[in-house]
Structures are given as C-alpha cells and as structure tokens.
Amino acid sequence: MQANDQLRPVHAFAQGLMESGVRHVCISPGSRSTPLTMVLARNPQLRTWLLLDERSAGFFALGLAKQTREGVVLVCTSGTAAGNYLPAVMEAAATRVPLVLITADRPPELYDTGANQTGDQLKLYGSYAKWFMQMPVPDNTPQLVAHARDVAQRAVMKALAPPAGPVQVNWPFREPLLPPLAESFRSGDTVGEKPPVVAQATKVFWGRVVLAEEEIDGLAAMLRESRAGAIVCGPQESPDLAAAVAELATAWGVPLLADPLSQVRGGPYVDEYLQTTYDLWMRDVSLRESFRPDLVLRFGRVPTSKFLGYWLTEAVSAVQVVVDDGQTWADPFFRVTGRVFANPADTCRRLAQRFSRSAVFFTGENREQATEKWLLGWTEIQETAVQSMTSGVESAPNLFEGRVFTELFKVLPPSATLFVGNSMPVRDLDAFWPNQGTAPVRILANRGLSGIDGVVSSALGACGGGAEPLVLVIGDVSFYHDLGGLMAATRHHLRCVIVLIHNDGGGIFYGLPQATQADTFAFFRTPHGLDFQAAVEMYGGQYRHPSNWHEFRQAVQKGFVSDTWTVVQVDTDAQTSTHIRQSVANQVVTAIHASENTISKTMDAGRGEGNL
C-alpha cells in the first residue's frame, strides 16, 4: 500500500519531541496509532519501549519518568486502549510525574455513528491531565506541519513545568495510515541506512519562583523565634531538595523528621538531626504530647506515617508552614497557618545561609538553651528507639515481614534503587528502615494515590531508566495485580530483584477494625492460594524461595549478578507479623519511658506558642 503523504505532520511532531529533550517513548500496538508508531520507532535518536498492555505501559512510563526526571511519551491506539492509561495518569498527577500521552483517535466524522473502536476521547483524563490538545486530522500543509512540531514542544514543556504532571494530545487519523518516510530517507535509501538529521534541542530557560530577600529575612526571623521547631520532609523525588533540607536542619539546629520516600534517609546526611523512628514511638499519645512543637516547616507530600499525621494534627497551637513551588494545598490535617509558594531547595539553602551568617539566633531569654534541650530530647529518643527497634526485629520469630528491610539494608550496594509497594511494605519501610549513612540509596514508590496496581511495571520502568541495581519489595496481592507487567523485564532485558512478600492475601487488614468482623473478613483478607513460581518462570525470570534470613541475603546477592531478573519469595504469616509489629512498637515505647536520658519533662519549659 502506498504511503499517505498527508501524514507528514507526524514527522514534524517527532522532531518537536526530540527538540524538547524526549529520549523515551513507550508504545503499545494498535492500528489507528500506526503513523505515530512507525515514525517514532524508526527514529534512532529515541529509545522506544514496546509494551503490549496499555495499563502496564502507563505505569512503566511512570517509573521511567520518576527515575530519569524527564518527560516520557506514551503512544496508544483508540478506544479502551487509551482508557487503560487512566490509573497511571491519576498517580502521575498526584506525584508530579511528567507524562506525554498521545492517544490516537478516529476522525471526527466517525464520532457518534456507531463506528467500531470509536469513543469520546476528548479530555479523556479530566482534571488529572494538566493540559489537553485536540489535534486536527493531519494534512501536508506548511501550517499544520509547523503546528504539529509546536504542539509536541508545548506538550513536553507543559508536562515538565512545575508542578509537573501528565498531558494528553489526542490525534485523529484517517486511512490510509502508513506514513511517508522521513525526508532523510527519500533519496532511495532503504530504511535504516541513513539516519535522520539530528534534532537540535530547543533552548528553554526555566525560571524558578523564589522568595525576595526581605521575604527570606522574615521567614528566617520566624524560625529564630521558635523554641521547639521541627522540619517534616514528606515523599518527594528530588535529590536537590533532600540535600538542601538537611542543610537547613543542621543550620537551624532542629530535628528533621524524614519520610522514607523523602530521599533524605537514602543519602549522606547528618545523623544528629535525622529522625526515622517516629512511626514507632508516636503511637504513644503521651510521647507525642511531650514532644509537641511550636513551629513545623513542611516539605514534600503528605507523610506516609499516620502517627506522624496525628502529631501534626494535635499541634493545634503550632505555626505550620508548607513550602511548595506548585501551589498545592497539601494539608489534610487542616493545621497549616502559612504557605510559601517558592522553590523548596532554594528556600532551604537561603534560610540556612541566614543562620550561618548570624552569631545571634535567639531574641528571647533562655531561648537558645531551650532549643538545645529540645534537640537533645529528639536525639536521645532516636537513639533509644533505634536500639530497641533493632533488638526487637532481630529477636522476632519466623520470617517477620518488617525484617525484610533491615536485611536488605545489609546487602544493598551503593547507588541502588529501592522501589517499594503500597499497603504493608511501605509502612514497614517507614518503621524499620535504618539510617542510611553514606550510601546514597534512592527510594521510590507510587505513593500519590497509593494503589497496589501497576507497581511491578513502575519498578521495571525505573530500571529501564537506569536504576541498577534495583530491588522491588512488593506484597503478593499487588504482585498478582500486575503479573502481566513482568513481560517487559524479559522483552527489554531488565535486570532487577523482586522481593515478593507472600502472606496469602491482604495482611494489612489484620491491623484494622475489619479483622474483628469474622463474617465479612474474607472480603478484606482475600486469601488466594496462588503459587507464583510457574508465572515467574513463564515470563522468563528466576525464582528463589529462601527459608531463612541467611538464604534470603544470598538469594538477593545472587540476583544482583544474574543476567536476568529474579523473584525472591519470602513466605510470612500476616497475623503473626501484625503481632510482631505491635510488640516491637510497644518495646520501643517502654524503652523510651524507662530511659533516664529522655527529657520529655523539660519539653514544656522549652516550648512556646507561635503566630504567623
């Protein structure tokens, strides 16, 4: 069949993508998207990923964009194919991941006619897409060629602009669908003999929203007035912010409560200020009261720990300030009294400079002494909690689910990426992941909407983006949800280790009120009785089934040097693990109460109320 010369704008669109810095394109097969697929797949400058299932493809692109922090393109055919992107689009919107979704469509004359595979794709993703463009049916005119190139550039820039997120370009095509060869192939050469002209990257000068000097001075003065300040850094992916927020904590001299997904726990940051055990001891109401702050500076998204959320909610009289450059109203606790809409890393560094330049931080009588006692209390409670937690985990019977992370900590090499599933794995990570020290392990998760779907694909996408070695820790129900995503690992020769925590169902529900209702508990616990070995081997992976922690460490280490991907299955008992978690938390709280070094009685004297 002869090529359709009217499809030449598709080449201009591809050129615009490359000029905007796009390197990765995730393509799912389909007929209506033929022009896009052929043009993009033939381009040697683009890394194309063939992913058969659009639902998995959406999450694969999500992980790829998380890892590279670049805009990633998705291409699919019309109909339900485009609808299958929605879960990943929802997660991308919540976690500010730049995706460019190009949904092929039927031409407008076929709408509402009963034509096959034709549905309403206009603004298909609603408010989850931050920008939408309905393309005209391609026509080989100078205006539409220029328009296609311009839309591609706009789409990438819109996806990357703070706050980053997904955008949709809906493009209707008429048959015939075979595109012409690129101009560089029109001399008679066969496809692939002559590469197209290298695209020149569009020069984009990104500005940052930053505070004026007088605003920084005002914010610094507020921090200096605090007797009991603290920094809370929730989930976020930028290593720049992680380093900057640690610098501010050190300069200000306050505790830094670091979510496991904040990237602070995975870097070489000062241990004196870093707090990682709060999820265990904040289960005790009296300890939360003893360490009540008067000012909290918050960065990143909402913290993983619900007990840290209780602490923030109960700090009724405290000034709570959120710093965010995306103008997101992140306050489910309804306690925020101030907002800073500016670049968080820049704000941290400039505030830290204000402290380092001044010898006199405190204007009130005994304020400096009170602040030193406040920090000392946090330091001692962290030390006591770490010792007690470590002892409790290592003495726990059987294969306790929380111990997966303390054991991984021992074997993860520097610069590894740890991807963590939702439900219990991310909570166990929060409670039991040690201070990282100097090894810059990157920790990622789909924690925007906290779905258990698509996690395998997202982790493999991060692996495809250069995360190696990569370890995914995932529960069995979540693994079942995304078994089809495993095909990408073999098809694209991705090397990773998947730690499968198998407790035969949704173990998290043993710790929730639903567990008390025996007649309906099966609807929550959902035991499935599945053996995953056959599925792993069907998709081409290696399967390991250790029976103790020594064998577990060996299996993971062998996975690091394998030439393929490996699943290491850890069989656990969900109910027993629930009891152990509570027992370890009780042990930590008891140790803190018994410690003579804990200075909770001095906290009230050091605490003051602030106003914004």
N, C-alpha and C positions, 0 to 999 in steps of 0.2 A: 504494500500500500504506500502511496506517495505521502511524503511528509506535508503537514499543514503549515504553510508559511505564515499564516495569521498568528501562530503561536510564538513568534519571535519575541514578544514582550517577556516571555518566561526566561529567556536568556538574560535580558536586562535585569530581571528580578534577582536571578542568581548572582549577577555581577554586583548588585546592590548589597546583597547579603555578605559577600566576601569583602567588599569595601568597608563594611561596618564591623569587620573582625570576626565574623562567624567562622568557626572551624568544624563544628559537629552538626550533622543532620541525621535525625532518626526517621527512617522511612518504613512504613507498613504497606504491604502490597495492596493494590486495588486498581481498577480500570480507569475511573474518572481522574485520578491523580497522575495518569501516565505522563503528561507533559512535564510536570514538576519532577517526578521520579527520574525520568530519563535524563533531563538536563542536569540535575544535581548529581546523580550517580556517575555521570560521565566526566564530572569535573575533578581533576586530580588534586586540586587545592583543598577539597572538602573531604573530611573523614565521614563517610556515610555508614550508618548502622542499620542493617536490615533486621527488623523486629516484627514477627508475624502477628502478634496480638496487640492491638492499639492500647488496651488498658495497661499492659506491661510496658509498652513503648512509652507511654506518658510518664510512668514512674521511672523508667530507665533514664529518660531525658532529665527528669527532676534530679536524680542523683548525679548525673553527669554535670549539670549546671551548678549544683551545690559544690562539687569538687573543684571545678575549673573557675567558678565565679564569672562565667561568660554566658552570653546568650546562646541557647541551644534551640535549633529548629526542629519541628515535628511536621511530618507530611503524611496525610491520610486521604483516603477516598471519601465519597459522600455517604450519607445515611448514618446508620448506627455506629459506623467506624468513628466518626467524629464525636459521637456521644460517649464513647468509651474513654476519651481523654478526660472527662469531667472530674473523676476523683483526684487525678494528679493536678489538674488545674486548681481545684479547691485548695490542695495542700500548698501548691506554689504561691497562690495568692496570700495564704496565711503566713508563709515563711519567707516571702520576698525573693522568690527564685525566678530569674528571667527566662521565660519560655516563649518562643515564637511559634504559634500553632497555625499551620497553613492547611486549611480544610478545603479540599476540592469539592465542587458542587455541580449540580445540573444547571443548565442555563435557565434564565428566569421564565421563558415561555412554557417550561415544563412544570412550574410550580402550580399546585392545586389542580392538577389534571389527572391524578392517579398514576402518573408515570412512576415506573419502578425506581426504587432506591432514591426517592426524592422527598425530602422533608425540609422543614423550616430551619435553616442553619444560621440565620441572621442573629447575631449576638447570642449565639448558642449557649455561651457560658455565663451570661448575665453579668452580675456585678463582680464575678470572680475574675473576669478579664478587664484589665485596666484600660485597654484600648481596643477598638474594633475597626476594621476597614472592609467594606464590601467592594471587591474589585469588579471592574467591567469585564465582559467577555473579551478575551484578547483579540486585538486587531493590529495588524502590522502597519501602524502609522507612527510617525515620529513622536506624536504627543503621547500615545499610550505606551510606547517603548520607554520614553522618559518617565512617565508616570509610574510604571512598574518598578523601575530602578529606585525612584524616590520613595515609594511605599515600603520597599524592602529596607531601606536605610532608616526610615521613620519607625518601622516596626521594631527593629533591633534597639534603636535609641530609646523608644518608649518602654521596652521591656527592661532596659538597664537603668533608666533614670530612677533615682530614689523617690519613693520606695519601689524597688524592683518588683517585677511580677510578670504574669502571663499576658500575652496579647493574642488576638485572633485576626488572621487575614483569611477571609472566605472568598474563594476564587472559582467562579463558574466557567466551565469549558464546554464548547460544542465539538462534536465529532467532525472530522477525524482528529484523533488525539495524539498521533505521532508528531513530535516537534521536529523542526528542521535542525540540522547540525549547527553547531556554533560557527561563527564566521571563520575561525581559525581552521575549521575542517573543510571549508568549501572549495579548496583548491584541488580536490580529487583524492586527497589522502584518506586512508581508512581511519576509522575512529580509534583514537588512542596513539596514533603515530606522532601526532603533532599536538603538544599541549596548548591550551588556550593562553592568550595573553594574561600575564599575572596581574591581578587586580591591585590597584593602588588603594591603600586604606584611606577612607575618608578621615580627614583631620577633624577631630572633635575635641573641644576644650571643655572638660567637665568642670563646672564651678561647684563649690561647696557652700552650704548655708552655715555661716559661722557667726558667733556672737561678737558684738563690738567690744572694744577694750573695757568700756565702762560697765557693760553687762557682765563680763567675766569678773571684774572687780566686785560687783555687787553680789554675785554668786559666791565668790571666794569669801567675802565678808560674812555671809550667812553660814558657811561651813565653819569658819573660825569661831563663831558664837556657840557652836554646838558643844555640849559636854559629852554626849553619847551618840556620836554619829556612826553610820554604817553605810557600806555600799553593797547593793544586791545586783549581781550581774546574771540575768536570765539567759536562756538559749539564744545564741547568735553565732554566725559563722566566720566573722572577720577576725583574722589574727591581729590586725592593727588595733582593734578595739581591746582585745584581750590584753595586749602588752600595755596599752595606754591606761586602762582601768586599774591594772596592777600598779603602775607607776603612781597614779593618783592615791591609791590606798596607802602606799608607802609614804608619800609626801605628807598626806593629811594625818596619817597615823591612826587609821580606823580599821576595823575588821572588814574583810571582803568575803561576802557570802557568795560563793561561786557555784552556779548550777553546773552539773556535769557536761551540759551542752554549751557552756559559755566560752569554751576554748581556753579558759583560764586554768582549769585543772590539768590540761594537757600541755602546759608549757613551763618554761624555766622561770617561775615567778616566786617571790619571796614568801616562804612558808610562815613567817611570823604573823602575817596578816591574813593568810588564806584560811577560810573556814569551809570545811567539807562534810562535817558530821552533823550538821544542824537537823537533818531529816530524822535522825535517831533521837537526839535529846529534846528537840522541840515538841515531841509527843507529850512531854510533861508540862502541864499548864503552869505550875509554879516556876519552872525554869524559864519558860517564855516570859513570865511576868518579871522575873528577876533581871532579865536582860532586855528590858523594854527600851527602845531607842528614843531619842528626841528629834533625830533627823535621819532620813534614809534617802540616799541618792541611788536611783534605779536605772539600769541599762538593760538592753535586750528585751526579749519577750517574757511572758509570764513564767515564773519559775515552775519547775516540774513538781517540787515537793508541796503537797497540800499543807504540811505542817509549817513550812515557811510562809505559806499563804495565810495561815492562822495568825502567825506572828505579825505579819504586815497588817492584817485586819484589826488586830487587837491594839495596835499602836495608834489609838484614837487621837492622842494629843500631839503626835509627832508630825513634823513637817516631812512630807514625802514628795520628792521631785523626780519626775521621769524625764530622761534625756533621750531624744529620738529625732532623727532628721526626716522621718517620713510622716510626721504629724499624725501618728496612730494614737488612738485614745485607749492605751493599754492600761486599764485599771478595773479589773473585775472585782477588786476589793473595795472600791469606792472610798479610797483614803488619800488619793493624790491631791495635794494642795498647790502644786506648782509644776509647770511644764517648760522644758527647754527644747525648742524646735531648732536644733542645730546639729552639726556633725558631732557624734559622740566622741570619737577618738580625738578630734581637735579640742573639744571642750575639756576632756580629761587632761590632756597634755598642758594646756594653758593654765588650768587650775593648779596642776602640780607645780608649774613654774612659779605661780603666785606664792605657794607655800615655801618653796626652796629659796626664794629671794628674800623672804622676810624672816627676821630672827624672832619677832614677837608675834605669836599666833593668836593669843587669847587676851581679851579685854576685861573679862570678869575676874573677880577674886577667886583664887584656887581653881580656876577653870582648867589650866594645864595639868595640874595634879589629878583632878577628877578624870580627865580624858585618859591620862596614863593608866589609872586604875581600871577604867572601862576596857581599854585594850588588853591589859594584863588579864582581866577576867576571861575575856574571849580566848586568849592564848592558852590559858590553863584549862579551860573547859574543852578546847580542841584536843590538847594533849591527852587528857584523861579519857575522852571519848574514843580517840584513835586506839589507845592501848586496850581499852575494854572491848571495843568492837573487834579488833584483831583477834584477841583471845577467844571471844565468843564464836567467831566464824570458824576459826581453826579447830575448835573443840566440838563443833557441831557434828552430829552423827550423819551417816549416809552421804549422798551427793546433794548437799544443800544448794539450792539454785543461786543464792546470793554469792556463794563462794566462786562461782564461775569467773567473776570479775577480779577477785583477789588473785586467782590463779593465772588469769590472762595477764594481769599486771606483771607477773614474774617472767613471762616469756615474750611479750610483745616487743619487737625490736624498735629502735628509734625511728621516728618519722612514719610509723604505721598509722593507718586509719582504722578506727573502731566505729562500726555502724551498729546501732542498737535498735531493736524492735520496741514497739509500744507494749502496753499492758504491764506485766511484771518486769521484763528485762530493764527498761529504762528506770524504773523505780529502784530496782536492786543496784543498778549502776550508781544512782544518786546516793544510796545509803552506804554502799560498800566499796566504791572505787577509791583507792588510796590517793594521797597527794602524789602528783606525778613527778615532781622533782625536775630533773633536767631533760627528760626525754619528751620531745615535742609531739606526743601522740595527738592526732586530730580525732575528735569525737563528733559523730553526726547522727541524726535521727530525723524521722518525719514527725516532728512534734508540733506542727502547726495545728492540725485538726486531729492528730493522734490516732489515725486509722491503723488497723492491723493489715490492711490490704496493700499490695504493691511494695512491700518492704524489701523482698528479695530483689526485685527489679531495680529499686532505687540504689541499693548497695552495689549491685553489679554496674549500674551507671557510674557511680563514684569510682569503681575500679577501672572502668573504661576511660575515665577522665584522668587517670594517672595515679590513683591511690593504690600503692603497692608497697608493702603487703597490706591487704585489707582483711579484717575479721568482722563478720556479721554475727551478732548474737540475737537469736530470734526464738520465739515460742512456737510450739507445734501447730496451733490453730492458725497463726499468722503465716507460717510456712506453707500450710495447706492452701491458704487463700491464694498464694502466688506461685504454685508449683510450675505453672507454665513459664514463668519468668526465668527458670533455670536454663531454658534453651539458649538464651543469649550468652550464657557463660561458655558453653561448648562451641557455639557458632562463631563467637568472636575471640575464642582462646583467652578467656579471662582467668587469671589465677587468683584465688581467694580461699579463705577458710570460713565455712559457715558453722557456727556452734549452734546446734539445734537442741533447745531445752524441751524435752519431751515428758510432759506430765499428763498426757492423755486428756487434754481439754483446757478450758479456761480457768486456770488455777487462781487467778486474781479474785475470783468470786468467793473463795473461802474466807477472804478477809473483809467481805462486805455483808450487809444485813440480809441479802438474799440467801445466804447459807443457812439461815435459821428456818427457812421455809422448805421443809423436806418435800412437799408435794409438787413444788414447781422448780426445785433447784436444778433439775436436769436441763431445763431450758436455758440456764446460765452456764453451768459447768460444761455442758456439751461434750461428754466423752465420745470419742470417735473410734478408738481401737485400731488406728492405722499404723502400719509398718512402712516406713518411708524408704527403706533400703532399695527396694525394687524401683521406685520412682527416681531416686538419685542415680542409680546405675543406668536406667533407661535414658536419662538425659546426658549420660557420659561422665558423671562425676565419680569420685572415690568416696567410699563410705567407711567411717571408722566408728566403733562403738566401745569406748573405754568403760571399764568397770570401777576405776578408782582415779584419784587425782594425779597420781604419777603417770598412769596411762593416758590421762587427758592431756597433760602437758606434752607428752611425747607425740600424741596424735596431732596436736596443733602445730608443733615444731616441724613434723614431717610434712604437714600441709604447706608450710611456708616454702619448702624447697621442692615441692611437687611441680610437675609440668602441666598440671590441670587443677581443677577446683575440687575441694574436699568438704564433705559434711562430717562433722564430729558430733555424734548424737550423745547427749547426756540424759539418761533416764532419771527422773526425780519423782518424788511423791509430793503433790501440790499441798495437801493438807499438812504434812509434816513440815514442809518449807515455810508455810504460814506460821506455824507454831514457833519455828526457829527464829524467824524474823522478829516476832514479838518478844521472844526470850532474849535475843541479843539487844533489842532496844531497851528492855527492862533492865538488863545488866548494865548498860551504859548509863542510864538514868540513876540507878542505885550507886554506881561508882562515883558519879559527879556529886550526888548528895553527900556521900561519905568522905569526899576529898576535903581535907583541911585547906587546900590551896584555892578552892573555889571561893570567889569573893562576892558572891551574889548579894550578901548583906550590905556591901558598900555601894551597890549599884544605885540605890535610891538617892544617896548623898551626891552621887556624881551626875545624876540625870537632871536635865532641865527641859522645860517646855519651850517650843519654838513657834514662831509665826512666820508666814510668808506674806 
